[in-house]
């Protein structure tokens, strides 16, 4: 095992840069697995015949368990070694992918998707914490984190496209098998190219803390997902409340442990706290609005899933450009001002979404997503750099897991909150029409979501069909406009908050000087 290095300006060698390329591969797959299965749903449903509940669990359980196990896996990597955890996780991910591809039933597929989620949770914190130790020069580390972040963006963007190509020629299980060769490559070259780092003074993992963390995260995310799908109800509210209560117990326990899973002292650093909040809320507005854009392309403009995926590629191009240029820009501009500029770009992109109509829809979406992606890169890359650099090297895994968990919460929260607001506006608008000839079941279904309204409209004769379709599409466009306006306000408010928190501090110095953990003081 390599000794933990102190922060300095040691330049990375060729070995570290090749190792970064190796690290980016599992991150790409991690993100692809979040999106690639959606296109396979029709074939999968025809083959395995899952119940509606099973179908939801097949889609959602991967993301649930990724989020739930991030904190646990980040701490485990600090204790047993980040490279070891990454390689063990990659091997398990590859095996689970094969099992998922050949699942004979819905129950087995749900189980293998759960294993995929748990093993995927080893990838993000392990890779990010390895970057923390491999790249000691602040400028090189920022660039490396940009490449790391770009791999996630590309994975999410190309997932539906790659899935579409595979499903054109193979069965639904092929979308899982594409990860196997990459995981095998990682297992072969990882031990040679990636160094091993761990906390030499780490104590044993506190099992009660691990259980509390898992229960808290899963409860909150499950409740938020229920709100996004069904609106606010007693079950979702109680689930979130229970998750928050367990989370409070978890936080209180951390303050009493000599070797906690999450070092609460980190949150006393304004730079660290602001970076976590910035990343969370940036992902909040980004994923919350993307939920509307993906539906608008298909259900209002009438594009196929593959065509809609192609029109979202400019956003992926923006991610690539931002990931490569932000580390260069930050060399001549204070990181705070780069983050503020990113939030301004995010606001501009969101504002463009408020101008969307059926005549300019595609082109405004392209322009908005391109500008937004540049802004998101500025905030998330620099925010992640601050988060992982604020922690001492031996606790980089725990800090990385905080960064990833914040992003997961931001995404789920954005979909739940902005999605619920959008649904409420949609229902209020569509309730204004009165269509004769609809059965009570058709009326209720058509007033729930745009997808339901489009499906019901296909069953109606003209002119009722066109009236329902245009009204539903108009109501959905109104909800998109409102959510976009709201996101503009959130982005601007976040920019002011980060500015006033960090304006009198050199946050790059906070990132370069890790917090010393005084375990005895605890």
C-alpha positions in Angstrom: 0.0 0.0 0.0 1.3 3.5 -0.8 1.8 5.9 2.0 -0.7 8.7 2.3 0.9 11.7 0.7 0.6 15.2 2.0 -0.9 18.0 -0.1 1.8 19.5 -2.4 2.4 20.5 -6.0 3.8 17.2 -7.1 2.9 16.7 -10.8 1.1 13.5 -11.9 3.0 11.1 -14.1 1.9 9.3 -17.2 0.8 6.4 -15.0 -1.7 8.6 -13.1 -3.2 10.0 -16.3 -3.6 6.5 -17.8 -5.1 5.4 -14.5 -7.6 8.3 -14.8 -8.8 6.8 -18.1 -9.2 3.5 -16.4 -11.2 5.1 -13.6 -13.5 6.9 -16.0 -14.7 3.6 -17.6 -16.7 2.2 -14.6 -18.1 5.7 -14.0 -19.4 5.7 -17.6 -21.2 2.4 -17.0 -22.5 3.5 -13.6 -24.4 6.3 -15.3 -25.4 4.3 -18.3 -27.1 1.7 -16.1 -29.3 4.4 -14.6 -30.9 5.1 -18.0 -30.2 2.2 -20.4 -33.0 0.0 -19.1 -35.9 2.4 -20.0 -35.7 1.6 -23.7 -35.7 -2.1 -22.9 -38.9 -1.9 -20.8 -41.3 -3.0 -23.6 -39.2 -6.1 -24.6 -38.6 -6.9 -21.0 -42.3 -6.6 -20.1 -43.3 -8.9 -23.0 -40.8 -11.5 -22.0 -41.0 -11.6 -18.2 -44.6 -10.3 -17.8 -43.9 -8.4 -14.6 -46.8 -6.9 -12.6 -46.9 -3.0 -12.6 -45.3 -3.0 -9.1 -42.5 -5.3 -10.2 -41.9 -3.2 -13.3 -41.4 -0.1 -11.1 -39.0 -2.0 -8.8 -37.0 -3.3 -11.8 -36.5 0.3 -12.9 -36.0 2.0 -9.5 -34.2 -0.4 -7.2 -30.8 0.2 -8.8 -30.9 3.9 -8.1 -32.4 3.4 -4.6 -29.6 1.1 -3.5 -26.8 3.2 -5.2 -28.0 6.1 -3.1 -28.4 4.1 0.1 -25.0 2.5 0.0 -22.8 5.5 -1.1 -21.9 6.6 2.4 -21.3 3.1 3.6 -19.1 2.2 0.7 -17.1 5.5 0.9 -16.2 4.7 4.5 -15.5 1.0 3.7 -13.0 2.1 1.0 -11.2 4.3 3.6 -10.8 1.3 5.8 -9.9 -1.6 3.4 -8.4 0.4 0.6 -10.1 2.3 -2.3 -8.5 0.2 -5.1 -9.4 -3.0 -3.4 -13.0 -1.9 -2.9 -13.2 -0.7 -6.6 -11.9 -4.0 -7.9 -14.1 -6.1 -5.7 -17.1 -4.0 -6.7 -16.2 -4.2 -10.4 -16.0 -8.0 -10.2 -19.3 -8.2 -8.4 -20.9 -5.7 -10.9 -19.8 -7.8 -13.9 -21.1 -11.1 -12.4 -24.4 -9.4 -11.5 -24.7 -8.0 -15.0 -24.5 -11.5 -16.5 -27.1 -12.8 -14.0 -29.4 -9.8 -14.8 -29.0 -10.4 -18.6 -30.2 -14.0 -18.3 -32.8 -13.5 -15.5 -35.6 -16.0 -16.0 -38.2 -14.1 -14.0 -39.1 -10.6 -12.7 -38.2 -11.6 -9.2 -34.7 -12.7 -10.2 -34.2 -9.5 -12.3 -35.2 -7.3 -9.3 -32.7 -9.2 -7.1 -29.9 -8.8 -9.6 -30.7 -5.1 -10.2 -30.4 -4.7 -6.4 -27.0 -6.3 -6.4 -26.0 -4.1 -9.3 -27.0 -1.1 -7.3 -25.0 -2.1 -4.2 -21.9 -2.9 -6.2 -22.3 0.3 -8.3 -22.2 2.3 -5.0 -18.5 1.2 -4.7 -17.6 2.8 -8.0 -18.2 6.6 -7.5 -16.7 7.2 -4.1 -13.8 4.8 -4.8 -12.9 6.5 -8.1 -13.3 10.0 -6.8 -11.2 9.4 -3.6 -8.5 7.7 -5.7 -8.4 10.9 -7.8 -7.9 12.9 -4.5 -4.8 10.9 -3.8 -3.4 10.4 -7.3 -3.5 14.1 -8.3 -1.8 16.3 -5.7 -1.4 19.4 -7.8 -4.6 21.5 -7.4 -4.9 22.4 -11.1 -4.3 18.8 -12.2 -6.8 17.6 -9.7 -9.5 20.0 -10.9 -8.9 18.8 -14.5 -9.0 15.2 -13.4 -12.3 15.7 -11.5 -13.6 17.4 -14.7 -12.8 14.2 -16.7 -14.4 12.1 -14.0 -17.6 14.2 -14.0 -17.7 14.1 -17.8 -17.7 10.3 -17.8 -20.9 10.3 -15.8 -22.5 12.9 -18.1 -21.6 10.9 -21.2 -22.8 7.7 -19.6 -26.2 9.2 -18.9 -26.4 10.7 -22.4 -25.3 7.8 -24.5 -27.1 5.2 -22.3 -30.4 5.4 -24.2 -28.6 5.6 -27.6 -26.4 2.5 -27.0 -29.4 0.7 -25.6 -31.4 1.6 -28.7 -28.7 0.2 -31.0 -28.4 -3.1 -29.0 -32.1 -3.6 -28.8 -32.3 -3.2 -32.6 -30.3 -6.4 -33.0 -30.4 -8.3 -29.7 -32.7 -9.2 -26.8 -33.3 -7.0 -23.7 -30.5 -8.7 -21.7 -27.8 -7.3 -24.0 -28.0 -3.9 -22.3 -26.5 -5.5 -19.2 -23.8 -7.5 -21.0 -22.1 -4.4 -22.4 -20.6 -3.7 -19.0 -18.8 -7.1 -18.7 -15.8 -6.4 -21.0 -15.1 -3.1 -19.4 -15.2 -4.5 -15.9 -12.9 -7.3 -17.0 -10.5 -4.7 -18.5 -10.6 -2.8 -15.1 -9.8 -6.0 -13.2 -6.8 -6.6 -15.5 -5.2 -3.2 -15.6 -6.5 -1.7 -12.3 -3.9 -3.4 -10.1 -1.1 -2.2 -12.3 -2.2 1.4 -12.9 -4.1 2.4 -9.8 -2.4 2.9 -6.4 -3.8 1.7 -3.1 -4.8 4.2 -0.4 -6.6 3.8 2.9 -6.6 5.4 6.3 -3.9 3.6 8.3 -5.5 4.7 11.6 -9.1 3.9 10.7 -11.1 2.0 13.3 -13.8 -0.6 12.7 -16.9 0.4 10.8 -19.7 1.3 13.2 -22.4 -1.1 12.2 -25.3 0.8 13.9 -24.2 3.9 12.0 -24.2 2.0 8.7 -27.7 0.7 9.3 -29.0 4.1 10.4 -27.5 5.7 7.3 -29.0 3.1 5.0 -32.5 3.3 6.5 -32.5 7.1 6.5 -31.4 7.5 2.9 -33.7 4.8 1.5 -36.7 6.0 3.4 -36.3 9.6 2.3 -35.6 8.7 -1.3 -38.5 6.2 -1.4 -40.9 8.9 -0.1 -39.7 11.4 -2.6 -40.1 9.0 -5.4 -43.7 8.2 -4.3 -44.5 12.0 -4.3 -43.0 12.3 -7.8 -45.2 9.4 -9.1 -48.4 9.7 -7.1 -48.4 13.1 -5.4 -48.1 13.8 -1.7 -49.9 11.2 0.4 -49.9 9.9 4.0 -47.5 7.0 3.2 -45.0 9.2 1.4 -45.1 11.9 4.1 -44.7 9.4 6.9 -41.8 7.6 5.1 -39.9 10.9 4.6 -40.6 11.9 8.2 -39.3 8.5 9.5 -36.2 8.9 7.3 -35.5 12.3 8.7 -35.9 11.1 12.2 -33.5 8.2 11.6 -31.1 10.6 9.9 -31.2 12.9 13.0 -30.3 9.9 15.2 -27.5 9.0 12.8 -26.1 12.6 12.9 -26.2 12.6 16.7 -24.4 9.3 16.9 -21.6 10.6 14.7 -20.8 13.3 17.2 -20.2 10.7 19.9 -17.9 8.4 17.9 -14.1 8.5 17.9 -14.1 7.4 14.2 -17.4 8.5 12.7 -18.7 7.7 9.2 -19.3 11.3 8.4 -17.0 14.0 10.0 -19.4 16.7 11.0 -16.6 19.2 11.5 -16.3 19.4 7.7 -19.7 21.1 7.5 -18.3 23.9 9.7 -16.2 24.9 6.8 -18.1 27.5 4.7 -16.5 26.3 1.5 -17.4 22.7 2.1 -21.0 23.4 3.2 -21.5 25.8 0.3 -20.1 23.3 -2.2 -22.4 20.6 -1.0 -25.4 22.9 -1.1 -24.4 24.2 -4.6 -24.0 20.7 -6.0 -27.3 19.5 -4.5 -29.4 22.4 -5.8 -27.7 22.5 -9.2 -28.6 18.8 -9.8 -32.0 19.6 -8.3 -33.0 22.1 -11.0 -31.1 20.2 -13.8 -32.8 16.8 -13.3 -36.1 18.3 -12.3 -36.4 20.2 -15.6 -35.0 17.4 -17.7 -38.0 15.3 -16.6 -40.2 17.8 -18.4 -37.9 18.2 -21.5 -37.8 14.5 -22.2 -41.6 14.3 -22.1 -42.0 17.4 -24.2 -39.9 16.0 -27.0 -41.8 12.8 -27.2 -45.4 13.7 -26.2 -45.7 17.3 -27.5 -43.3 17.3 -30.5 -44.1 13.6 -31.3 -40.5 12.4 -31.5 -39.6 8.7 -30.9 -37.4 7.8 -27.8 -34.4 7.4 -30.0 -35.0 10.8 -31.8 -35.5 12.5 -28.4 -32.3 11.0 -27.2 -30.4 12.3 -30.3 -31.8 15.8 -29.6 -30.4 15.7 -26.1 -26.9 15.1 -27.3 -26.0 18.8 -27.5 -26.2 18.8 -23.8 -23.7 16.0 -23.6 -21.4 18.0 -26.0 -21.7 20.9 -23.6 -20.7 18.6 -20.7 -17.6 17.6 -22.6 -16.7 21.2 -23.5 -17.3 22.3 -19.9 -15.4 19.5 -18.4 -12.3 20.3 -20.5 -12.5 24.1 -20.3 -13.5 24.8 -16.7 -10.2 23.6 -15.2 -8.4 25.9 -17.6 -10.6 28.9 -16.9 -10.2 28.5 -13.1 -6.4 29.0 -13.5 -7.0 32.7 -14.3 -10.2 33.3 -12.5 -11.1 32.8 -8.8 -13.1 29.6 -8.5 -15.9 31.5 -6.7 -16.5 33.7 -9.7 -16.4 30.7 -12.0 -19.1 29.0 -9.9 -21.2 32.2 -9.9 -20.8 32.4 -13.7 -21.9 28.8 -14.0 -25.1 29.5 -12.0 -25.7 32.5 -14.3 -25.4 30.3 -17.4 -27.7 27.8 -15.7 -30.3 30.6 -15.2 -30.0 31.7 -18.8 -30.5 28.1 -20.0 -33.6 27.7 -17.8 -35.0 31.0 -19.0 -34.7 29.8 -22.6 -37.0 26.9 -21.6 -39.7 29.4 -20.7 -39.8 30.5 -24.3 -40.5 27.0 -25.7 -43.4 26.5 -28.1 -44.3 24.0 -30.8 -42.6 26.1 -33.5 -39.2 26.6 -31.8 -39.2 23.7 -29.3 -36.3 21.7 -30.6 -34.0 24.6 -31.2 -34.7 26.3 -27.9 -34.2 23.0 -26.1 -30.8 22.6 -27.9 -29.6 26.1 -27.0 -30.9 25.9 -23.5 -29.4 22.5 -22.7 -26.1 23.5 -24.2 -25.9 26.6 -22.1 -27.1 24.8 -19.0 -24.6 22.0 -19.3 -21.7 24.5 -19.3 -23.1 26.1 -16.2 -23.7 22.8 -14.4 -20.1 21.7 -15.2 -18.7 24.9 -13.6 -20.7 24.4 -10.4 -20.4 20.6 -10.0 -16.7 20.3 -11.0 -15.5 23.0 -8.7 -17.9 22.1 -5.9 -16.8 18.4 -6.0 -13.1 19.6 -6.0 -13.8 21.7 -2.9 -15.7 18.8 -1.1 -13.0 16.1 -1.6 -10.1 18.4 -1.1 -11.5 19.8 2.2 -11.1 16.3 3.8 -7.7 14.9 4.7 -6.4 12.3 2.2 -7.2 9.3 4.5 -10.9 10.4 4.7 -11.3 11.2 1.0 -13.6 8.2 0.5 -16.1 9.5 3.1 -16.0 13.0 1.6 -16.5 11.6 -1.9 -19.5 9.7 -0.6 -21.0 12.9 0.8 -20.5 14.5 -2.6 -22.2 11.7 -4.4 -25.1 11.3 -1.9 -25.8 15.0 -2.1 -26.0 14.7 -5.9 -28.4 11.7 -5.6 -30.6 13.6 -3.2 -30.6 16.6 -5.4 -31.7 14.6 -8.4 -34.5 12.7 -6.6 -35.6 15.8 -4.8 -35.8 17.8 -8.0 -37.8 15.2 -9.8 -40.2 14.9 -6.8 -40.7 18.6 -6.0 -40.6 20.1 -9.4 -42.4 17.1 -10.9 -45.2 17.5 -8.3 -45.5 21.2 -9.0 -45.7 20.5 -12.7 -48.4 17.9 -12.2 -50.5 20.3 -10.1 -50.3 23.0 -12.7 -51.1 20.5 -15.5 -54.2 19.3 -13.6 -55.4 22.8 -12.9 -55.1 23.8 -16.5 -56.7 20.7 -18.1 -59.6 20.8 -15.6 -60.8 23.9 -17.5 -62.0 21.8 -20.5 -65.3 19.9 -20.7 -65.3 17.1 -23.3 -68.6 15.3 -23.8 -68.4 11.6 -24.6 -65.6 10.7 -22.2 -66.3 8.0 -19.7 -65.6 8.8 -16.1 -62.5 6.5 -16.3 -61.2 8.2 -19.4 -61.8 11.7 -17.9 -59.9 10.8 -14.7 -57.1 9.2 -16.6 -56.7 12.0 -19.1 -56.4 14.5 -16.3 -53.6 12.8 -14.5 -50.6 13.1 -16.8 -49.8 14.1 -20.3 -48.9 10.5 -21.3 -52.4 9.4 -20.1 -54.1 12.2 -22.0 -52.2 11.4 -25.2 -53.2 7.7 -24.8 -56.9 8.5 -24.2 -56.9 11.0 -27.2 -56.0 8.2 -29.6 -59.2 6.5 -28.6 -61.5 9.5 -29.4 -63.0 10.6 -32.6 -62.4 14.0 -34.1 -62.8 16.8 -33.1 -62.7 15.6 -29.4 -59.4 13.9 -30.1 -57.7 17.1 -31.2 -59.3 19.2 -28.5 -58.1 16.9 -25.7 -54.6 16.6 -27.3 -54.0 20.3 -27.8 -55.4 21.2 -24.4 -53.2 18.6 -22.6 -50.1 19.6 -24.5 -50.8 23.3 -23.8 -51.3 22.5 -20.1 -48.0 20.6 -20.0 -46.2 23.4 -21.8 -47.5 25.8 -19.2 -46.2 23.6 -16.4 -42.8 23.4 -18.1 -42.7 27.2 -18.3 -43.6 27.6 -14.7 -41.1 25.1 -13.5 -38.4 26.7 -15.6 -39.2 30.2 -14.2 -39.0 28.7 -10.7 -35.7 27.1 -11.5 -34.3 30.4 -12.7 -35.2 31.9 -9.4 -33.6 29.0 -7.5 -30.4 29.3 -9.5 -30.1 33.1 -9.0 -30.8 32.7 -5.2 -28.2 30.0 -5.0 -25.7 32.3 -6.8 -26.2 35.1 -4.3 -26.0 32.6 -1.3 -22.7 31.1 -2.5 -21.3 34.6 -3.2 -22.1 36.0 0.2 -20.9 32.8 2.0 -17.5 32.7 0.2 -16.8 36.3 -0.9 -14.5 37.0 2.0 -12.8 33.7 1.8 -10.4 32.1 -0.6 -12.2 28.9 -1.2 -9.3 27.5 -3.2 -7.2 27.8 -0.1 -9.9 25.9 1.9 -9.8 23.2 -0.8 -6.0 23.0 -0.6 -5.7 22.8 3.1 -7.6 19.7 4.4 -9.3 19.7 7.8 -7.2 18.0 10.4 -9.3 15.5 12.2 -8.7 15.7 15.9 -10.0 12.3 16.9 -9.0 12.8 20.5 -11.2 15.8 20.8 -14.2 13.7 19.8 
